[in-house]
Amino acid sequence: MNIVFLGAPGAGKGTQATMVSERFSIPHISTGDIFRQNIKDRTPIGIAAKGYIDRGQLVPDEVTIELVKGRISEDDCKNGFILDGFPRDVAQAEVLAQFAKIDAVIDIVIPFDKLMKRLTGRRVCSKCGESYHVDFLGDVSVCSKCNGKLIQRADDTSETVQQRLDVYMAKTAPLIDYYQNSGLLKDVNGDQPVSDVFKEIIKVLE
């Protein structure tokens, strides 16, 4: 099963995609994670991508498409995959259709005002990348898994979050119409506990 996850930044795509990946034993391919690893390793793609990501902008299509095309051609994707963060617009979706058949598109829907609170309150471990939220941290400033320092990502400031949401509305939201017209789109309510979102997704997929 080849699945695409849609939803604005902070909607919970990564969390749900990871859980669905474990349930169906297919790889979760997050373009954001791949880019962050390249940035950490200071590869040419990583260095080029960092400037765009830090400004809340999208990495150019040609870079992202080649990265995704190469990844889904690997052996572990033979029985299916989950794409999280790609495609981001109709042009990318049309290119994707040329080299991969998509079976279902899950759109995690949540109000934008709640997304702003989620994202600006997010803190991540500077060592292992584990994610937390200020609403539940209290006075804690270190990771419970590895004791790494908790930081706010450059793309989680209020100004950059607003830019990311604006970019999403302008470029990614039209994908909803594109996949709706193709009969692949399935809406899921993201404004509920993580476990309930997961149950709704599994019900849709099964």
KENUZA-534214 format. One line per field, with one value per residue (C-alpha): x, y, z; residue number from 1; residue in one letter. Coordinates in pm, 1 decimal. Last residue first. Example, Ala and Ser with C-alpha at 12.3 -4.5 7.8 and 13.67 -1.06 7.14 Angstrom:
# residues 2
X	[1367.0; 1230.0]
Y	[-106.0; -450.0]
Z	[714.0; 780.0]
resi	[2; 1]
resn	[S; A]
This chain:
# residues 206
X	[-857.5; -710.4; -1003.3; -1033.4; -656.0; -675.0; -962.2; -779.2; -464.6; -654.9; -805.7; -462.3; -322.9; -604.6; -841.4; -814.9; -666.1; -1004.5; -930.6; -1027.3; -971.3; -856.7; -803.3; -1104.2; -895.2; -1102.4; -1038.8; -667.8; -644.1; -887.7; -682.0; -363.3; -486.2; -394.2; -24.2; 76.4; -98.7; -236.0; 88.7; 301.8; 87.9; 118.7; 497.0; 517.8; 307.0; 537.6; 839.7; 711.1; 594.1; 925.9; 914.1; 1135.0; 1448.0; 1382.5; 1319.5; 1569.4; 1580.2; 1931.4; 2022.2; 1954.6; 1925.9; 1568.1; 1405.9; 1545.4; 1651.3; 1479.5; 1215.6; 1048.6; 696.7; 733.8; 370.2; 240.6; 593.6; 569.8; 816.1; 988.4; 1282.3; 1556.5; 1834.2; 2093.6; 1939.8; 1617.9; 1314.1; 1076.2; 730.1; 531.6; 548.2; 427.0; 131.6; 2.4; 13.8; -153.6; -438.7; -508.1; -491.1; -781.6; -699.7; -749.1; -523.9; -557.7; -485.7; -421.2; -468.7; -341.4; -69.3; 97.2; 458.1; 683.1; 464.1; 213.5; 492.3; 538.1; 168.5; 181.1; 485.5; 297.9; -11.8; 176.4; 359.4; 405.1; 573.2; 593.0; 510.8; 512.6; 421.9; 555.4; 454.2; 552.8; 860.5; 959.1; 1228.0; 1417.3; 1495.7; 1315.7; 1110.0; 1422.9; 1562.5; 1235.3; 1200.2; 1546.0; 1510.6; 1176.3; 1306.6; 1601.4; 1405.9; 1119.5; 1316.2; 1316.2; 1011.1; 1035.2; 1013.5; 1326.5; 1528.0; 1401.0; 1524.1; 1871.6; 1904.6; 1822.8; 2143.6; 2361.8; 2172.1; 2186.6; 2564.3; 2598.3; 2646.3; 2579.7; 2329.0; 2174.9; 2152.6; 1982.9; 1742.9; 1665.6; 1583.3; 1369.1; 1173.7; 1129.2; 965.0; 950.4; 776.9; 869.1; 610.5; 543.0; 163.6; 121.2; 474.9; 438.8; 93.4; 248.4; 529.7; 284.0; 69.7; 354.4; 492.8; 157.5; 66.7; -106.7; 198.4; 265.2; -59.4; -196.1; -138.5; -11.5; 45.8; 8.3; 140.9; 0.0]
Y	[-115.3; 224.5; 429.3; 228.4; 255.6; 633.5; 665.0; 448.9; 661.2; 986.8; 831.2; 733.5; 1082.4; 1247.1; 1468.7; 1766.2; 1565.2; 1468.4; 1245.6; 1324.2; 1054.4; 1159.5; 900.9; 971.3; 1149.6; 1466.3; 1466.3; 1416.7; 1737.7; 1929.2; 1849.4; 1922.4; 2283.1; 2311.7; 2263.2; 2580.0; 2887.9; 2748.5; 2566.1; 2871.7; 3081.2; 2812.7; 2805.3; 3185.0; 3190.3; 2926.8; 3137.1; 3443.6; 3246.9; 3062.0; 2690.2; 2696.1; 2781.7; 2481.2; 2556.9; 2378.1; 2103.4; 2016.8; 1647.3; 1431.6; 1119.5; 995.1; 1245.7; 1532.8; 1842.3; 2171.9; 2059.2; 2347.0; 2246.5; 2027.2; 1944.2; 2269.1; 2345.2; 2062.9; 1779.3; 1618.9; 1374.9; 1489.9; 1277.0; 1540.0; 1889.8; 1750.9; 1925.2; 2187.5; 2259.9; 2551.3; 2757.0; 2454.6; 2343.3; 2694.7; 2783.9; 2453.6; 2528.2; 2856.2; 2676.2; 2440.6; 2066.6; 1824.5; 1523.4; 1445.1; 1078.4; 998.4; 638.2; 398.5; 608.2; 459.2; 579.2; 707.6; 939.0; 998.6; 1164.2; 1423.4; 1514.4; 1529.4; 1760.2; 2001.5; 1980.1; 2095.2; 1959.2; 1600.0; 1510.4; 1598.3; 1248.7; 970.1; 625.2; 317.8; -6.8; -369.8; -294.7; 3.8; -183.7; -255.4; 106.9; 280.0; 480.7; 663.4; 757.1; 909.4; 1097.3; 1261.3; 1335.6; 1504.0; 1713.5; 1860.6; 1935.6; 2085.5; 2359.5; 2339.0; 2515.8; 2834.6; 2883.9; 3101.4; 2837.1; 2574.6; 2764.3; 2832.5; 2478.4; 2317.2; 2422.6; 2304.7; 1977.5; 1907.9; 1965.3; 1738.7; 1903.0; 1577.8; 1758.7; 1929.3; 1595.3; 1443.3; 1738.8; 1692.7; 1325.6; 1401.8; 1670.4; 1443.4; 1190.6; 839.6; 598.4; 247.6; -34.0; -285.1; -225.5; -132.3; 1.1; 237.2; 340.7; 449.8; 641.1; 806.7; 914.3; 1088.7; 1247.4; 1374.7; 1532.1; 1850.1; 2059.2; 2184.8; 2155.1; 1816.6; 1551.8; 1194.9; 996.9; 617.9; 337.4; 0.0]
Z	[627.1; 541.5; 674.6; 996.9; 1045.8; 1007.8; 1257.9; 1512.6; 1472.2; 1528.2; 1841.8; 1974.5; 1911.9; 2110.1; 1907.6; 1671.3; 1382.2; 1235.3; 933.8; 573.3; 305.7; -42.1; -318.3; -541.8; -805.8; -768.2; -394.3; -465.5; -668.5; -446.1; -135.9; -328.2; -353.1; 21.8; -52.3; -237.4; -99.3; 225.0; 304.1; 225.3; 461.1; 730.6; 690.9; 705.0; 1020.9; 1170.5; 1074.4; 1257.8; 1562.0; 1597.9; 1511.9; 1197.2; 1397.7; 1620.6; 1986.3; 2208.1; 2471.0; 2592.0; 2577.3; 2882.4; 2660.5; 2693.8; 2930.4; 2723.7; 2919.7; 3003.6; 3256.6; 3444.3; 3333.7; 3027.3; 2946.7; 2796.9; 2672.9; 2419.6; 2353.5; 2050.9; 2054.1; 1815.2; 1966.4; 2060.5; 2045.1; 2192.1; 2048.3; 2187.2; 2049.7; 2191.6; 1871.8; 1677.0; 1886.1; 1952.9; 1582.4; 1490.6; 1731.6; 1555.4; 1218.2; 1294.0; 1240.6; 947.4; 888.1; 514.9; 435.2; 68.2; -46.0; -314.8; -480.3; -788.7; -826.7; -1108.7; -1319.1; -1041.1; -839.0; -1115.9; -1100.4; -722.1; -736.4; -964.3; -741.2; -432.7; -129.3; -249.7; -21.8; 347.4; 472.8; 212.7; 344.7; 166.3; 0.2; -45.6; -259.2; -42.8; 155.6; -167.4; -256.0; -545.6; -295.8; -175.6; -515.6; -631.4; -302.9; -319.7; -689.9; -625.7; -334.5; -523.6; -842.3; -643.8; -467.5; -81.6; 60.0; 263.3; 639.3; 638.0; 824.3; 577.3; 270.0; 406.1; 536.7; 201.0; 24.5; 313.7; 337.5; -36.1; -35.4; 271.6; 610.1; 799.8; 1024.5; 721.3; 540.3; 843.4; 856.5; 485.4; 533.9; 838.8; 650.3; 347.6; 576.8; 431.6; 666.5; 557.2; 540.9; 818.6; 820.8; 1188.0; 1230.9; 933.5; 1056.5; 1386.9; 1216.5; 977.0; 1271.8; 1451.9; 1137.0; 1012.9; 1346.5; 1228.5; 1322.6; 969.3; 767.7; 668.0; 403.3; 437.4; 116.3; 115.8; -105.6; 0.0]
resi	[206; 205; 204; 203; 202; 201; 200; 199; 198; 197; 196; 195; 194; 193; 192; 191; 190; 189; 188; 187; 186; 185; 184; 183; 182; 181; 180; 179; 178; 177; 176; 175; 174; 173; 172; 171; 170; 169; 168; 167; 166; 165; 164; 163; 162; 161; 160; 159; 158; 157; 156; 155; 154; 153; 152; 151; 150; 149; 148; 147; 146; 145; 144; 143; 142; 141; 140; 139; 138; 137; 136; 135; 134; 133; 132; 131; 130; 129; 128; 127; 126; 125; 124; 123; 122; 121; 120; 119; 118; 117; 116; 115; 114; 113; 112; 111; 110; 109; 108; 107; 106; 105; 104; 103; 102; 101; 100; 99; 98; 97; 96; 95; 94; 93; 92; 91; 90; 89; 88; 87; 86; 85; 84; 83; 82; 81; 80; 79; 78; 77; 76; 75; 74; 73; 72; 71; 70; 69; 68; 67; 66; 65; 64; 63; 62; 61; 60; 59; 58; 57; 56; 55; 54; 53; 52; 51; 50; 49; 48; 47; 46; 45; 44; 43; 42; 41; 40; 39; 38; 37; 36; 35; 34; 33; 32; 31; 30; 29; 28; 27; 26; 25; 24; 23; 22; 21; 20; 19; 18; 17; 16; 15; 14; 13; 12; 11; 10; 9; 8; 7; 6; 5; 4; 3; 2; 1]
resn	[E; L; V; K; I; I; E; K; F; V; D; S; V; P; Q; D; G; N; V; D; K; L; L; G; S; N; Q; Y; Y; D; I; L; P; A; T; K; A; M; Y; V; D; L; R; Q; Q; V; T; E; S; T; D; D; A; R; Q; I; L; K; G; N; C; K; S; C; V; S; V; D; G; L; F; D; V; H; Y; S; E; G; C; K; S; C; V; R; R; G; T; L; R; K; M; L; K; D; F; P; I; V; I; D; I; V; A; D; I; K; A; F; Q; A; L; V; E; A; Q; A; V; D; R; P; F; G; D; L; I; F; G; N; K; C; D; D; E; S; I; R; G; K; V; L; E; I; T; V; E; D; P; V; L; Q; G; R; D; I; Y; G; K; A; A; I; G; I; P; T; R; D; K; I; N; Q; R; F; I; D; G; T; S; I; H; P; I; S; F; R; E; S; V; M; T; A; Q; T; G; K; G; A; G; P; A; G; L; F; V; I; N; M]
